[in-house]
């Protein structure tokens, strides 16, 4: 059981790992490389952005294009090529071999250097700018690190940069810095100052340096990455402060990251701020329980100050990995393109960063179609291999296979867009699997529009199994999507089996509406009492069709029907409506009542009829009708009200006809309501009525109490009190008498108050008039005599003259005024005398 559980957990972990998308993709470098490695073995390789240079165990150097095709071949030595170096321009190459030969030559020029040493030369590195005349330098490494510089007369001058610490194992030249590794560690030389600026010792001295060589890689001009054994160090070259120099180099090296790996390092390369590490792996064989070589691994890690985080890890199945050692693997990279070359004796594998096409491939492989579709939409300008439509169609097929039909149908809207052929293909596919209903909600209805047959096919599907769904589609879909006649006939056929089905009837009415057969639609709506009947009439102006259906409309909803009829009197006359409702007086009353409410005069010819209708169906509104109507015959109304014993209405009619005494008598005798009788007498304000009321009430104590409480302001209470018989018991007499006295006192107070206000106002106005009349009046040359119309002032101011000025501002020469016939000395303005005498009655006389 434990073994089985372990196996299950292993399977689960493998599934989880498989869910992580790889960061790199791999392919073998084939073509010419395959041909070379069938007969020879790769020993080293260097990469330029334009081409590759491959060295073999048989001393050959091949120049290859990026597809692995051979472009040039050099027979350098009969033995193994240890290293190849290229300058940045790719025009000069340095080669060293196991037999001590070193060659530096121009690929496109006759420039060449040859030297043979008495020991194997493991490394060679030409200056990165070797193409320039003043940078003709290269270094070689065997037991010594030698620098060759071209000097006078094109002679090459060697100088020893370092010796005495064993063989030189690796060298990398970047800018003005040379880094090399020997048996003791890694050194860096500054070519400007010709000073060695650091020594990074080897961590694990137990490993043989020839079997587990050091890997060096410059990330940039000042950052060196060192991998040796299972240790990685990232070193940064920095400038030393002037105050710290003394006898020290002007630069120093700081280790910024340092961590150990699980396996032995065969190669390093930078990838942005991450590292790519090629590892040599050993494992214990399950069969022989002996340690053996496993597949090498290519890991991407994120360096941390004292550790690293693994981003991805891939085991590479290279040819002959079972026989390889750590020193047989090399990792080279092309900086500009993020290409990584894994070199082994029998294989060359290229690792590339995965692009968006690869990402989509992986998502499709994992059946993550929605993510693949989103990725394709985001990167549609950059992807080359995939098409959004193809991914979308695959996604729809996947959803259909899963049985998620609704989601598949919903995605059709986005994926199929306006492609009618694809839409029709998908609809038929959904039909084959019996899922037309699922796609019905998402079918396009405008731009594009599919063939009518498609929509008809869906509608027939619903009609066979889902009446409600069918009705919903008919309501939502425009009527021009399908052949309306065909669908109408299909619905009619189904109604033959189920003639009372309200859903089908309602749908048939909508179909008739689309087909402009409004009469039939209206009949169905009225039969169903459907709320949309009024909307249909208004929308399509069907008033001519409802002339004989007014009773049906009123039965369905009298309020809406009456409002509609009254709003459209020009289309259906009042007379026509009243005629149609002749046999339904209760509906006739509803219509005429609302008509009267809108306009008291429009239906005046029916006011006599309305008296009976109100009396029969709506007595509470009879009295308001009688009060507001000026066209109803009072005699007819009185007759009806007397027949039905409607006292209040009869009283009103009697009073309106001038028979107030009979009306009052009816109130007293029929209603026995003294308050109402008093109110009626107050409204009529007739002394004889009050007399009749007193006479009727004199022998009825409750009535006397009511009269005492209410007539104080209309009739002298003494008249009533004198007529009360001696000894009659009257309820609440004392309170009534107190109220009469209070009302009398209140009247006296009101009269006195009014008198005071009147006197005060009169005095105030008199004083104001007096002040105004006492003011002077300006008389100048512009004023004229109102009688002779000549200037009021004489032209000769020295002459005497008399002028009369009235308070109304009219002016006269005294001689122009007529002689008064009255004895009174008061004169009046001739102009204002025709008006009421007012402020102009007084006179101002000017004499000079």
C-alpha positions in Angstrom: 0.0 0.0 0.0 2.9 2.4 0.8 4.5 1.7 -2.6 1.2 2.3 -4.4 0.6 5.6 -2.5 4.2 6.7 -3.4 3.5 6.0 -7.1 0.3 7.9 -7.0 2.0 10.9 -5.4 4.7 10.7 -8.0 2.1 10.7 -10.8 0.4 13.7 -9.2 3.6 15.7 -8.9 4.4 14.9 -12.6 0.9 16.2 -13.6 1.4 19.3 -11.5 4.8 19.8 -13.1 3.4 19.3 -16.6 0.9 22.1 -15.9 3.8 24.6 -15.7 4.6 26.0 -19.1 8.2 25.6 -20.2 10.2 28.8 -20.7 12.3 27.5 -23.6 11.8 25.4 -26.7 14.4 23.1 -28.2 15.4 21.8 -31.6 18.4 20.0 -32.9 20.8 21.8 -35.2 20.6 19.6 -38.2 21.6 19.8 -41.9 25.4 20.0 -42.1 25.8 19.5 -38.4 24.2 16.1 -38.6 26.5 15.1 -41.4 29.6 16.3 -39.5 28.7 14.5 -36.2 28.1 11.2 -38.0 31.8 11.0 -38.7 33.3 13.3 -36.1 32.6 14.7 -32.6 32.1 18.3 -31.6 34.7 19.6 -29.2 33.9 23.3 -29.0 31.8 26.0 -30.6 31.5 29.8 -30.6 28.5 31.8 -31.7 28.4 35.1 -33.7 25.1 36.8 -34.6 25.8 36.1 -38.3 27.2 32.5 -38.2 28.4 29.6 -36.0 31.9 28.2 -35.7 32.2 24.5 -34.8 35.4 22.7 -33.8 35.8 18.9 -33.8 37.9 16.2 -32.3 39.5 15.6 -35.7 40.9 19.1 -35.9 38.3 20.6 -38.3 36.7 24.0 -38.0 33.3 24.5 -39.7 31.6 27.8 -40.3 27.8 27.2 -40.3 24.7 29.4 -40.9 22.1 29.5 -38.1 20.3 26.5 -39.7 23.4 24.3 -39.5 24.4 24.4 -43.1 28.2 24.3 -43.8 29.4 27.5 -45.4 33.2 27.0 -44.9 35.6 24.4 -43.7 39.2 24.7 -42.2 41.6 21.9 -41.6 43.5 23.3 -38.7 45.0 20.2 -37.0 44.8 16.4 -37.0 43.8 16.5 -33.3 41.1 18.0 -31.2 40.2 21.7 -31.4 40.2 23.1 -27.9 38.7 26.6 -28.4 37.6 29.0 -31.1 37.4 32.8 -30.6 35.8 35.5 -32.8 36.0 39.2 -32.6 32.8 41.3 -32.4 32.8 42.0 -36.1 33.0 38.3 -37.0 35.9 38.9 -39.4 38.7 37.4 -37.4 39.0 34.0 -35.8 41.4 32.4 -33.3 41.8 28.7 -33.0 43.9 26.5 -30.7 44.3 22.7 -30.6 45.5 19.9 -28.5 48.8 19.6 -30.4 49.9 23.2 -29.3 48.9 25.0 -32.6 47.5 28.5 -32.4 46.1 30.3 -35.5 44.6 33.7 -35.7 43.5 34.7 -39.2 41.1 36.9 -41.1 38.0 35.2 -42.6 37.9 37.7 -45.4 41.5 38.9 -45.5 45.0 37.4 -45.9 46.0 38.4 -42.4 47.2 35.3 -40.5 49.3 34.3 -37.4 50.7 30.8 -36.8 52.4 29.5 -33.7 53.1 26.0 -32.4 53.8 25.5 -28.7 55.4 22.5 -27.0 52.3 21.9 -24.9 48.6 21.7 -25.5 47.0 25.1 -25.8 43.6 25.0 -24.1 42.3 28.5 -24.7 42.6 31.4 -27.1 40.8 34.7 -27.1 41.2 37.6 -29.6 40.6 41.2 -28.7 36.8 42.0 -29.1 37.9 44.8 -31.5 40.6 42.9 -33.2 39.4 44.3 -36.6 40.9 47.7 -35.6 44.6 48.2 -36.2 45.5 49.4 -32.7 43.7 46.4 -31.0 45.6 43.6 -32.7 45.9 41.5 -29.6 45.0 38.0 -28.5 45.8 35.8 -25.5 46.6 32.0 -25.4 46.6 29.7 -22.5 48.5 26.5 -21.8 50.8 26.5 -18.8 51.1 30.3 -19.1 48.7 33.1 -20.1 50.4 34.9 -23.0 49.4 38.1 -24.6 50.3 38.7 -28.2 50.4 42.2 -29.6 51.3 43.2 -33.1 53.9 45.9 -33.1 56.5 47.4 -35.5 56.7 45.8 -38.9 53.7 43.7 -38.2 55.6 41.6 -35.8 53.9 39.8 -33.0 55.3 40.4 -29.5 54.4 37.9 -26.7 54.3 38.8 -23.0 53.4 36.7 -20.0 50.4 37.8 -18.1 50.3 35.0 -15.6 52.0 31.7 -14.8 52.8 29.3 -12.0 49.3 28.2 -10.9 48.8 25.3 -13.3 47.1 25.1 -16.7 45.0 28.0 -17.9 41.5 26.4 -18.2 39.3 29.2 -19.6 39.5 32.8 -20.7 36.9 35.4 -21.6 37.7 38.9 -23.0 35.2 41.7 -22.7 36.1 45.3 -23.3 39.3 46.2 -21.4 38.9 43.2 -19.0 40.3 39.7 -19.4 39.1 37.0 -17.0 40.8 33.6 -16.9 40.6 30.5 -14.8 43.5 28.2 -13.7 43.8 25.4 -11.2 43.6 27.8 -8.3 40.8 30.2 -9.2 39.7 33.0 -11.4 41.6 36.2 -12.1 40.7 39.5 -13.9 43.2 41.7 -15.6 42.6 45.4 -16.4 44.2 45.9 -19.9 44.4 49.7 -19.4 46.4 49.6 -16.2 47.9 46.2 -16.9 47.0 45.3 -13.3 45.3 42.2 -12.0 42.4 43.5 -10.0 41.0 40.3 -8.3 41.5 36.6 -7.5 38.4 34.6 -6.9 39.6 31.2 -5.4 38.1 27.9 -6.3 35.6 26.6 -3.7 35.8 22.8 -4.1 39.4 21.9 -4.6 38.6 18.2 -4.5 37.2 18.3 -8.0 39.7 17.8 -10.8 39.9 21.0 -12.8 40.3 19.2 -16.1 37.2 17.0 -15.5 35.0 19.8 -14.1 36.3 22.9 -15.8 35.4 26.5 -14.9 32.7 28.3 -16.9 33.0 32.0 -17.4 30.6 34.4 -18.9 30.5 38.2 -19.1 26.9 39.5 -18.7 28.1 43.0 -19.5 31.3 45.0 -19.5 31.5 45.0 -15.7 29.7 41.8 -14.6 31.3 38.4 -14.7 29.5 35.2 -14.0 31.6 32.3 -12.7 30.4 28.7 -12.5 32.7 26.0 -11.1 31.7 22.6 -9.7 28.3 23.3 -8.2 29.1 26.9 -7.2 27.9 30.1 -8.9 29.3 33.6 -8.2 28.3 36.8 -9.9 31.0 39.4 -9.6 30.8 43.1 -10.3 33.8 45.2 -11.3 33.7 48.6 -9.6 35.9 51.8 -9.5 37.9 52.3 -6.3 37.6 55.7 -4.6 40.6 57.9 -4.9 41.1 58.0 -1.2 41.4 54.2 -1.0 43.9 53.6 -3.8 47.3 54.0 -2.3 49.2 51.1 -4.0 46.0 49.3 -5.0 44.5 48.9 -8.5 42.0 51.6 -9.4 39.3 48.9 -9.7 38.1 46.1 -7.5 35.7 43.2 -7.7 32.6 42.6 -5.4 30.7 39.3 -5.3 27.1 40.4 -5.4 25.5 37.0 -5.7 26.7 33.6 -4.6 24.8 30.3 -4.4 25.3 26.5 -4.9 23.4 24.3 -7.4 22.3 20.7 -7.1 24.4 19.5 -10.0 27.8 20.2 -11.6 27.9 23.2 -13.9 28.9 22.8 -17.6 28.0 26.2 -18.9 26.4 29.6 -18.0 24.6 32.3 -19.9 22.6 35.4 -18.9 18.9 35.8 -19.7 17.8 39.4 -18.7 18.2 39.4 -14.9 18.1 35.6 -14.8 20.7 32.9 -15.4 20.6 29.9 -17.8 22.7 27.0 -16.3 23.7 23.8 -18.2 24.2 21.1 -15.6 25.9 17.7 -15.7 23.8 15.1 -13.8 24.7 11.8 -12.3 22.1 9.3 -11.0 22.0 5.9 -9.5 20.7 3.3 -11.9 17.7 1.3 -10.6 18.8 -1.9 -12.2 22.6 -2.0 -11.4 22.5 0.5 -8.5 25.7 2.0 -10.0 26.2 5.8 -10.6 25.8 6.6 -14.2 25.5 9.7 -16.5 21.9 11.1 -16.8 20.5 13.5 -19.2 21.9 17.0 -18.8 19.6 19.7 -17.5 19.1 23.3 -18.6 17.8 25.4 -15.8 16.7 29.0 -15.6 17.2 30.5 -12.2 16.7 33.9 -10.5 19.8 34.8 -8.5 19.3 35.9 -4.9 22.0 37.2 -2.6 22.7 33.8 -1.0 20.5 31.4 -3.0 18.5 31.2 -6.2 14.9 30.6 -7.2 14.4 28.0 -9.9 12.2 29.3 -12.7 12.2 26.3 -15.0 14.2 23.1 -15.4 14.4 20.9 -18.5 16.2 17.5 -19.0 17.7 17.3 -22.5 17.9 14.0 -24.4 21.1 14.6 -26.3 22.7 11.8 -28.3 25.2 9.7 -26.4 24.5 11.5 -23.0 25.2 8.2 -21.3 28.9 8.4 -22.3 29.5 12.1 -21.7 31.4 13.8 -18.9 31.0 17.3 -17.4 33.8 18.6 -19.6 32.1 17.3 -22.8 29.2 19.8 -22.5 29.4 23.5 -23.5 26.8 26.3 -23.4 27.2 29.2 -25.9 24.6 31.9 -26.5 23.8 34.7 -29.0 23.2 37.9 -27.1 20.9 39.7 -29.5 18.4 36.8 -30.1 18.3 34.9 -26.8 19.5 31.7 -28.5 21.3 29.1 -26.4 23.4 26.3 -27.9 24.0 23.1 -26.0 27.1 21.4 -27.4 27.9 17.8 -26.8 30.2 15.5 -28.7 27.4 13.9 -30.8 24.7 16.6 -30.7 24.1 20.4 -30.9 20.7 21.5 -29.5 19.4 25.0 -29.8 17.2 26.5 -27.0 15.0 29.5 -27.8 12.8 31.6 -25.7 9.2 30.6 -26.3 7.3 33.2 -28.3 3.5 33.8 -28.2 2.9 31.1 -30.9 4.7 28.6 -28.6 2.6 29.8 -25.6 -0.6 29.3 -27.6 0.6 25.9 -28.7 1.1 24.9 -25.1 -2.3 26.2 -24.1 -4.0 24.3 -26.9 -2.1 21.2 -26.0 -3.4 21.5 -22.4 -6.9 22.3 -23.7 -6.9 25.7 -22.2 -8.7 27.1 -25.2 -10.1 30.3 -23.6 -6.7 31.4 -22.4 -5.3 30.6 -25.9 -8.0 32.7 -27.5 -7.3 35.6 -25.2 -3.5 35.3 -25.8 -4.1 35.3 -29.6 -6.3 38.3 -29.4 -3.8 40.3 -27.3 -0.9 39.3 -29.7 -2.7 39.1 -33.0 -0.2 41.5 -34.6 2.8 39.4 -33.6 1.7 35.8 -33.9 2.6 34.1 -37.2 1.5 30.5 -36.8 -2.0 30.8 -35.4 -5.2 32.4 -36.4 -7.8 33.7 -33.9 -10.6 32.1 -35.9 -9.0 28.6 -35.9 -8.4 28.8 -32.2 -12.0 30.0 -31.6 -13.4 27.1 -33.7 -11.3 24.6 -31.8 -12.6 26.1 -28.6 -16.2 25.8 -29.7 -15.6 22.1 -30.7 -14.0 21.5 -27.3 -17.0 22.9 -25.5 -19.4 20.9 -27.6 -17.4 17.7 -26.8 -17.6 18.6 -23.1 -21.3 19.0 -23.3 -21.2 22.7 -22.3 -23.6 23.7 -25.1 -24.7 27.0 -23.8 -21.2 28.3 -23.4 -20.3 27.0 -26.8 -23.2 28.8 -28.3 -22.4 32.0 -26.5 -18.8 31.9 -27.7 -20.1 31.7 -31.3 -21.2 35.3 -31.1 -17.6 36.5 -30.5 -15.7 34.0 -32.5 -17.9 33.7 -35.7 -18.6 37.4 -35.9 -20.1 38.3 -39.2 -19.1 35.1 -41.1 -22.5 33.8 -42.2 -21.1 30.5 -43.7 -19.5 29.6 -40.3 -22.7 30.5 -38.5 -24.8 28.3 -40.7 -22.2 25.5 -40.4 -22.3 25.7 -36.6 -26.2 25.8 -36.5 -26.3 22.6 -38.5 -23.8 21.1 -36.2 -25.9 22.0 -33.2 -28.9 20.5 -34.9 -27.1 17.2 -35.4 -26.5 16.9 -31.7 -30.0 18.1 -30.9 -29.0 21.4 -29.3 -30.6 24.0 -31.5 -32.2 25.5 -28.5 -28.9 26.3 -27.0 -27.7 28.4 -29.9 -31.1 30.1 -30.6 -30.5 32.9 -28.2 -27.2 33.9 -29.7 -28.1 33.8 -33.4 -27.3 37.1 -35.2 -30.4 39.2 -35.9 -28.8 42.2 -37.6 -25.5 42.4 -39.6 -25.2 39.6 -40.5 -28.5 38.0 -41.1 -28.6 34.3 -41.9 -30.8 32.5 -44.4 -34.5 32.4 -43.4 -34.3 28.6 -43.4 -31.9 28.7 -40.4 -34.3 30.8 -38.3 -37.3 28.7 -39.4 -35.5 25.5 -38.4 -34.9 26.8 -34.9 -38.5 28.0 -34.6 -39.9 24.6 -35.6 -37.6 23.0 -33.1 -39.2 25.1 -30.3 -42.7 24.8 -31.7 -42.4 21.0 -31.3 -41.3 21.0 -27.7 -41.4 24.4 -26.0 -44.3 26.8 -26.7 -43.0 29.4 -24.2 -39.5 29.4 -25.8 -41.2 29.7 -29.2 -43.2 32.7 -28.0 -40.1 34.3 -26.6 -38.2 34.0 -29.9 -41.1 35.4 -31.9 -41.2 38.4 -29.5 -37.5 39.0 -29.7 -36.7 38.3 -33.3 -37.6 40.8 -36.0 -40.4 39.5 -38.3 -38.3 39.8 -41.4 -35.8 37.1 -40.3 -38.0 34.2 -41.5 -40.9 33.5 -43.8 -43.9 34.6 -41.7 -46.5 32.7 -43.7 -44.7 29.4 -43.1 -44.5 30.0 -39.3 -48.2 31.2 -39.1 -49.3 28.0 -40.8 -47.3 25.9 -38.5 -48.8 27.7 -35.5 -52.3 27.3 -36.9 -51.7 23.5 -37.4 -50.7 23.2 -33.7 -53.7 25.2 -32.6 -55.9 22.6 -34.3 -54.7 20.1 -31.7 -54.9 22.6 -28.8 -57.2 25.4 -29.7 -57.3 27.0 -26.3 -53.6 27.3 -25.8 -53.1 30.9 -24.7 -49.4 30.9 -25.5 -49.9 29.8 -29.1 -52.8 32.3 -29.5 -50.8 35.1 -28.2 -47.9 34.2 -30.5 -50.2 33.9 -33.5 -51.5 37.4 -32.7 -47.9 38.7 -32.8 -47.2 36.9 -36.1 -50.4 38.5 -37.6 -49.1 41.9 -36.4 -45.7 41.3 -38.2 -47.8 40.4 -41.2 -49.9 43.5 -40.9 -53.1 41.5 -40.5 -54.0 43.7 -37.5 -57.7 42.8 -37.5 -57.0 39.1 -36.8 -54.4 40.0 -34.2 -56.9 42.3 -32.5 -59.5 39.6 -32.3 -57.1 37.2 -30.7 -55.9 39.9 -28.2 -59.5 40.7 -27.2 -60.4 37.0 -26.8 -57.3 36.6 -24.6 -57.9 39.9 -22.9 -54.3 40.7 -23.5 -52.8 43.9 -22.1 -51.1 44.8 -25.4 -54.4 45.2 -27.2 -54.5 49.0 -26.5 -50.9 49.4 -27.5 -51.6 47.5 -30.7 -54.6 49.8 -31.5 -52.6 53.0 -30.9 -49.5 51.8 -32.7 -51.2 50.7 -35.9 -54.2 53.1 -35.8 -56.8 50.3 -35.7 -59.7 52.5 -34.6 -61.7 51.6 -37.7 -61.4 47.9 -36.7 -62.7 48.4 -33.2 -66.0 50.2 -34.0 -67.9 47.1 -33.4 -65.7 45.8 -30.6 -66.2 48.6 -28.1 -68.1 46.4 -25.7 -65.3 43.8 -25.7 -62.7 46.5 -25.0 -64.8 47.9 -22.2 -65.4 44.5 -20.7 -61.6 43.9 -20.8 -60.5 47.2 -19.2 -63.1 49.9 -19.0 -60.7 52.6 -17.7 -58.2 52.2 -20.5 -60.9 51.7 -23.1 -62.7 54.9 -22.1 -59.5 56.9 -22.0 -58.6 55.7 -25.5 -62.0 56.4 -26.9 -62.1 59.9 -25.4 -58.6 60.6 -26.7 -59.6 59.7 -30.2 -63.1 61.3 -30.5 -62.2 62.3 -34.1 -61.8 58.7 -35.1 -64.7 57.2 -33.1 -67.5 59.7 -32.4 -69.3 60.0 -29.1 -72.6 59.1 -30.7 -71.1 55.9 -32.1 -69.8 54.8 -28.7 -73.0 55.5 -27.0 -74.9 53.6 -29.6 -72.6 50.6 -29.3 -73.1 50.6 -25.6 -76.8 51.0 -25.7 -77.4 47.4 -24.5 -74.8 47.8 -21.7 -76.0 50.8 -19.7 -73.5 50.2 -16.9 -70.6 50.6 -19.5 -72.5 53.5 -21.1 -72.6 55.3 -17.8 -68.8 54.8 -17.3 -68.1 56.3 -20.7 -70.5 59.3 -20.3 -69.4 59.9 -16.7 -65.8 60.3 -17.8 -66.8 62.4 -20.8 -68.7 64.7 -18.4 -65.7 65.0 -16.1 -63.5 66.1 -19.1 -66.0 68.5 -20.6 -69.4 69.4 -19.1 -70.8 70.5 -22.5 -69.6 67.9 -25.0 -72.2 65.2 -24.2 -75.0 67.6 -23.3 -77.5 65.8 -25.4 -77.0 62.7 -23.2 -77.4 64.6 -19.9 -81.1 63.6 -19.6 -80.1 59.9 -20.1 -77.3 60.3 -17.6 -79.8 61.2 -14.8 -81.2 57.7 -15.0 -77.7 56.1 -15.4 -76.4 57.9 -12.3 -79.5 57.0 -10.3 -79.1 53.4 -11.3 -75.4 52.8 -11.2 -73.6 55.7 -9.4 -75.9 57.6 -7.0 -72.9 59.3 -5.1 -72.1 61.2 -8.3 -75.7 62.1 -9.1 -75.8 65.2 -6.9 -72.4 66.6 -8.2 -73.7 65.9 -11.8 -76.9 67.9 -11.1 -75.0 70.8 -9.6 -72.4 70.9 -12.5 -74.7 70.3 -15.5 -76.5 73.2 -17.1 -78.2 71.1 -19.7 -80.1 68.5 -17.7 -83.9 69.0 -17.6 -84.8 69.7 -13.9 -88.4 68.4 -14.1 -87.2 65.0 -15.4 -84.5 64.9 -12.8 -87.0 65.8 -10.1 -89.4 63.1 -11.2 -86.7 60.4 -11.2 -85.4 61.5 -7.8 -88.9 61.6 -6.3 -89.6 58.2 -7.7 -86.5 56.8 -6.1 -87.0 58.8 -2.9 -83.6 60.5 -3.3 -84.1 63.2 -0.6 -80.9 65.2 -1.0 -81.1 65.3 -4.7 -84.8 66.3 -4.5 -84.1 69.1 -2.0 -81.4 70.4 -4.4 -83.7 70.3 -7.4 -86.6 72.0 -5.5 -84.4 74.8 -4.3 -82.9 75.2 -7.8 -86.4 75.4 -9.2 -87.4 78.1 -6.7 -89.5 76.0 -4.4 -87.4 76.6 -1.3 -90.2 76.1 1.2 -91.0 72.6 -0.1 -87.3 71.8 0.0 -87.0 73.0 3.6 -90.1 71.0 4.5 -88.6 67.9 3.0 -85.4 68.4 5.0 -87.4 68.8 8.2 -89.9 66.0 7.6 -87.8 63.4 5.7 -84.3 64.0 7.0 -85.1 65.4 10.4 -81.8 67.2 10.2 -82.0 70.6 11.9 -78.4 71.4 11.0 -79.0 70.8 7.4 -82.2 72.8 7.5 -80.4 75.7 9.1 -77.6 75.4 6.5 -80.2 75.4 3.8 -81.9 78.5 5.2 -78.5 80.3 5.4 -77.8 79.5 1.8 -81.2 80.9 0.7 -81.0 83.9 3.0 -84.8 84.3 3.0 -86.7 85.7 6.0 -89.8 83.6 5.2 -87.8 80.4 5.2 -86.4 81.3 8.7 -90.0 81.9 9.8 -91.1 78.5 8.5 -88.2 76.9 10.2 -89.0 78.5 13.5 -92.7 77.6 13.3 -91.8 73.9 12.5 -89.3 73.7 15.3 -91.2 75.5 18.0 -92.7 72.4 19.5 -89.6 70.3 19.1 -87.0 71.0 21.8 -84.0 69.4 20.0 -84.7 71.6 17.0 -85.0 74.7 19.2 -81.5 73.9 20.7 -80.1 73.7 17.1 -81.7 77.0 16.2 -80.5 78.7 19.3 -76.9 77.6 18.6 -76.9 78.6 14.9 -79.2 81.5 14.1 -77.6 84.2 16.2 -75.9 85.9 13.2 -78.8 85.6 10.8 -82.1 86.1 12.8 -82.7 88.0 16.0 -82.8 85.2 18.7 -85.5 87.2 20.6 -88.0 86.2 17.9 -87.4 82.6 18.7 -87.2 82.9 22.5 -90.5 84.8 22.7 -92.3 81.9 21.0 -91.0 79.2 23.3 -93.9 77.9 25.5 -93.7 78.3 29.2 -92.4 75.2 30.9 -91.0 73.5 27.8 -87.8 71.6 28.6 -85.1 72.4 26.1 -81.8 70.5 26.2 -78.7 72.5 26.9 -80.7 75.7 27.0 -78.2 77.5 29.3 -75.3 76.7 27.0 -77.3 77.9 24.0 -78.2 81.2 25.7 -74.6 81.7 26.7 -73.5 81.1 23.2 -76.1 83.6 21.9 -74.7 86.3 24.3 -71.1 85.5 23.4 -72.0 85.8 19.7 -73.7 89.1 20.4 -70.8 90.4 22.4 -68.5 89.3 19.6 -70.6 91.2 17.0 -70.5 94.3 19.1 -66.7 94.1 19.5 -66.3 93.5 15.8 -68.4 96.6 15.0 -66.5 98.8 17.5 -63.2 97.6 16.1 -64.3 98.3 12.6 -65.5 101.8 13.6 -62.2 102.6 15.2 -60.3 101.5 12.1 -62.6 103.5 9.8 -62.4 106.7 11.9 -58.6 106.4 12.1 -58.2 105.8 8.4 -60.6 108.7 7.5 -58.7 111.1 9.7 -55.3 110.0 8.3 -56.5 110.4 4.7 -58.1 113.8 5.6 -54.8 115.1 7.0 -52.9 113.8 4.0 -55.4 115.5 1.6 -55.0 118.8 3.6 -51.2 118.6 3.4 -51.3 118.1 -0.3 -53.8 120.9 -0.9 -51.7 123.3 1.2 -48.7 122.8 -1.0 -47.8 125.5 -3.6 -48.4 125.0 -7.3 -45.9 126.0 -9.9 -47.2 128.3 -12.6 -44.9 129.3 -15.5 -44.9 130.2 -19.2 -45.6 126.6 -20.3 -49.0 126.5 -18.6 -52.1 127.5 -20.5 -55.7 128.5 -19.6 -57.9 125.5 -19.9 -60.7 127.7 -21.3 -59.1 130.0 -23.8 -56.0 127.9 -24.3 -53.7 131.0 -24.3 -50.6 131.1 -22.0 -51.7 131.5 -18.4 -49.1 134.2 -17.8 -49.3 137.5 -19.8 -46.4 138.3 -22.1 -46.0 141.7 -20.3 -45.2 140.9 -16.7 -45.7 144.5 -15.7 -49.5 144.3 -16.2 -51.7 143.0 -13.5 -53.6 139.7 -13.9 -55.7 137.2 -12.0 -55.3 133.4 -12.3 -57.4 130.7 -10.7 -55.7 127.4 -10.0 -57.7 124.4 -8.9 -56.3 121.6 -6.8 -56.7 119.3 -9.7 -54.0 121.4 -11.3 -56.3 122.9 -14.0 -55.7 126.6 -14.5 -57.9 129.4 -15.8 -57.8 133.2 -16.3 -60.3 134.6 -13.8 -62.2 136.3 -16.5 -62.4 133.1 -18.4 -64.3 131.3 -15.6 -68.1 131.3 -16.0 -70.1 133.2 -13.4 -71.5 130.9 -10.8 -75.3 130.9 -10.5 -75.2 129.6 -7.0 -75.1 131.8 -3.9 -72.2 129.6 -2.6 -68.8 131.2 -3.1 -67.2 127.8 -3.9 -66.2 127.4 -7.5 -65.6 124.1 -9.3 -63.3 123.2 -12.1 -65.3 123.1 -15.4 -63.3 120.1 -16.6 -63.7 118.0 -13.4 -67.2 119.1 -12.7 -68.5 116.2 -14.8 -66.7 113.8 -12.5 -67.3 113.3 -8.8 -66.3 116.3 -6.8 -63.0 115.7 -5.3 -59.8 117.4 -4.6 -60.5 119.9 -7.5 -63.3 121.6 -5.7 -61.1 123.9 -3.8 -59.5 127.0 -5.4 -56.1 128.7 -5.3 -56.3 132.3 -6.5 -53.3 134.2 -7.7 -53.4 138.0 -8.0 -50.8 140.4 -9.1 
